[in-house]
Amino acid sequence: MYVLRRAWADLRNEVLVLPSRSFVLVWALALLALPLVYPDAYVMRIITMTCIFAIFAASWDLLAGYTGQVNFGHALFFGAGAYTSALLSMHLGIPPWLTVWAGAAVALALGFLVGYLCLRLRGSYLSLATLAFPLIALGMLFAFPDFSGGELGISGLRRLALTPMGNYYLAALSMLAIVFALWALADSRFGIVLHAIRDDEVAARASGINTPRYKMAVFAISAAAAGFAGALFAHYLRVAGPSTLEVALSFQVVIWGIFGGVATIYGPVAAVFILYPLTEWLGSFRAFGEMRLLIFAVIVLLVLLFMPRGLTPWVRDKIEAVCARCKQRNFKLRKTCRLCGAALQTEVTRAERLVGHQ
């Protein structure tokens, strides 16, 4: 009973007090209940792929959003996880439940390596350098087609679950666990240090922060999450091919991150859940044909034009206000802060104050 009372108190005082957190709770419950309410195989396939790409997008945001190290070659880690899991499963007969973790481990090691090699680079130099790594990996795979499958990749992999519902829940639960873990990490002291490195690395180093260690650590954590997503992708589609290392996939995750809002974790996840099903739905209409890519581009451009910080920060600022005293967020209709009791300065009160001064 104590555990239940504590859980209800945390839910009431930490989640239900903010619209954004309440929405996340409803979204997570709806995601878990979807196969029970609407067990359509096609819908479950779309949401399963969306969950896998949501892990990939959140991993990119931890690296690019919180440290400012914009990675244009993030598909390297996704493809490394996919190919490692596929090769171990096909050539050594290791069960997929183990090869998925092996794929994440290899991606983590690559993250350390890439982070170490790119320590001295910043800005566009870092982005261009990371762009080269997936191309190098593709060249190595094409050089040994008997081992890697060449341009056709590796097919005939075993799935982690036998039923569509089993694969759905595996992807959904993995996505929820990894995304919330990344968010908790970004919201901790570790995330504060990453913010300091992004804003002014020289000042962070002068204050005693070992910036190379933190940058390598975030590269590795981000790579491990992306590698896990790549391994899930390979076993769900039963194939690991060059498409998992393509530059287009790296730029796709950048679009998701900027569309949803960088340095939020939940922003890129929301972007994937909006854009990926939307493009699939548009593709089901013959009238659109290739026009769906144009529609996709127009939607992204409109969001970037009118919401420069991304979709989710814009929506959150519309429904929540920040207390000037304790910096905690509150529902915008409240007049006083839920924690310190200070009066909330809304847009109306600021306007009235300006009129009073005049």
Summary of the structure (lengths in Angstrom):
residues: 358
radius of gyration: 22.0
end to end distance: 58.6
largest distance: 78.2
contacts: 1212
relative contact order: 0.14
helix: 74%
strand: 3%
